[in-house]
Amino acid sequence: MTTVIHEQHKTVLPDTCARNGQLWLDRSQILEATGWDWKPEGLCKDELCFPVPPARRGEWVQGDRLDLAAQWQHMGRPVVHDANDSAWVFGADAQSRAQTLSSLQAPEFELPDLQGQLHRLSDTRGQRTLLVTWSSW
């Protein structure tokens, strides 16, 4: 079982092959976990496509699976995983992060209060908001 985190989305995939820093996923798993579609022309989202380099095709493609970690890094995006290869985080590229930071607008998220009621950041758009966090661990 493998957990993939991309943007604010967590996906648990029961049937994956992860080992030695490689994460082998099929088309449907890639789409479910990242929103990117693995097409014949490459890994695509909307109009943007990153082809699998022909020189790496033999290393990064095995049957109907792609080493998503290798392709993601080739796209200039960060990838981190735990020592057991069971939890993976696929980050955004530097240009996307810079655009987000330059807007000075926090990404959408939702958190429960002490009574368990969920609150979304977007509920406070246009208002000054102070978010105080703490942890007991």
C-alpha positions in Angstrom: 0.0 0.0 0.0 1.3 3.4 -1.0 0.2 6.9 0.1 0.7 9.7 -2.5 0.3 13.4 -1.6 0.0 15.9 -4.3 -1.1 19.5 -3.7 -3.7 19.2 -1.0 -4.8 15.7 -2.1 -3.9 12.4 -0.4 -4.4 9.2 -2.3 -3.9 5.7 -0.9 -3.1 3.2 -3.7 -3.3 -0.5 -2.7 -1.6 -2.0 -5.7 1.7 -0.3 -6.5 5.3 -1.2 -6.9 7.7 1.1 -5.0 11.3 0.3 -4.3 14.7 2.0 -4.2 13.2 5.5 -4.8 11.1 4.3 -7.8 7.3 4.5 -7.8 5.7 2.4 -10.6 2.1 3.4 -11.3 -0.3 2.6 -14.2 -2.3 5.3 -16.0 -5.3 5.2 -13.8 -3.2 5.4 -10.6 -1.2 8.4 -11.9 -4.4 10.2 -12.9 -6.1 9.5 -9.5 -3.0 10.5 -7.5 -1.9 13.6 -9.4 -4.5 14.7 -11.9 -1.9 14.2 -14.6 -2.7 11.9 -17.5 -0.1 9.5 -18.9 -0.7 9.6 -22.7 1.4 8.3 -25.6 2.8 11.8 -26.0 3.9 12.0 -22.3 2.6 13.0 -18.9 0.0 15.7 -19.6 -2.3 18.1 -17.7 -4.5 20.3 -19.7 -2.4 21.6 -22.7 0.9 20.9 -21.0 2.8 17.6 -21.8 6.2 16.3 -20.7 7.3 13.5 -23.0 9.2 10.6 -21.5 12.8 11.0 -22.8 13.4 8.4 -25.5 16.8 7.6 -23.9 15.0 6.8 -20.6 12.0 5.0 -22.0 13.5 1.6 -21.3 14.3 2.6 -17.7 11.1 4.5 -16.8 8.4 2.5 -18.7 7.8 -1.2 -17.9 4.7 -2.5 -19.6 1.7 -0.5 -18.5 3.6 1.2 -15.6 5.7 4.4 -15.4 8.3 5.3 -12.8 6.4 8.4 -11.8 9.2 9.6 -9.4 11.8 9.7 -12.3 9.4 11.4 -14.7 8.3 13.9 -12.1 11.9 14.9 -11.3 12.6 15.1 -15.0 9.8 17.7 -15.2 11.7 19.8 -12.7 9.4 19.0 -9.8 10.4 17.8 -6.3 9.7 14.3 -5.1 10.3 13.0 -1.5 9.5 9.7 0.0 10.0 7.9 3.3 12.6 5.2 3.9 10.1 2.4 3.2 8.9 3.9 -0.1 5.4 3.8 1.3 4.6 7.5 1.5 5.4 9.9 -1.4 5.0 13.7 -1.8 5.0 15.1 -5.4 5.5 18.8 -5.3 4.9 21.7 -7.7 7.6 23.2 -9.9 9.4 26.4 -8.8 7.6 28.6 -11.3 4.1 27.5 -10.0 5.2 28.0 -6.4 6.6 31.4 -7.2 3.3 32.5 -8.8 1.4 31.3 -5.8 3.7 33.1 -3.4 3.6 36.3 -5.4 -0.2 36.4 -5.1 0.1 36.5 -1.2 -3.0 34.3 -1.1 -2.9 31.1 1.0 -4.0 27.9 -0.7 -7.5 26.6 0.2 -7.6 24.2 3.2 -10.1 23.1 5.8 -9.6 22.3 9.4 -11.8 21.3 12.3 -12.3 23.4 15.4 -12.3 21.9 18.9 -15.9 20.8 18.5 -15.2 19.1 15.2 -16.9 21.6 13.0 -15.0 22.1 9.7 -13.9 25.6 8.7 -12.6 26.6 5.3 -10.1 29.4 4.7 -12.2 30.6 1.7 -15.0 31.4 4.2 -12.9 34.3 5.4 -11.7 35.7 2.1 -11.7 39.5 2.1 -11.4 39.5 5.9 -8.2 39.8 8.0 -7.6 36.3 9.4 -5.3 35.1 12.2 -4.6 31.4 12.2 -3.1 30.1 15.4 -1.8 26.6 15.4 -0.2 24.4 18.0 0.6 20.7 18.6 0.6 18.6 21.7 3.3 16.3 20.5 
